[in-house]
């Protein structure tokens, strides 16, 4: 059985033609995955989609600054 991460990769590939849908699915994926899986997803997304969806990736994978 495929892992959740592999399933999400398939979904993102299928919706990559539409920026809004891609962003929606990516945000949902980030909420669902464990932190280690999110790191792997981030690397994979930048490899696959940076040429087309760089602004979306930068927005979705931004790390919020710690409040002191």
Secondary structure by P-SEA (a helix, b strand, c coil): cccaaaaaaaaaaaacccaaaaaaaaaaaaacccaaaaaaaaaaaaaccccccaaaaaaaaccccccc
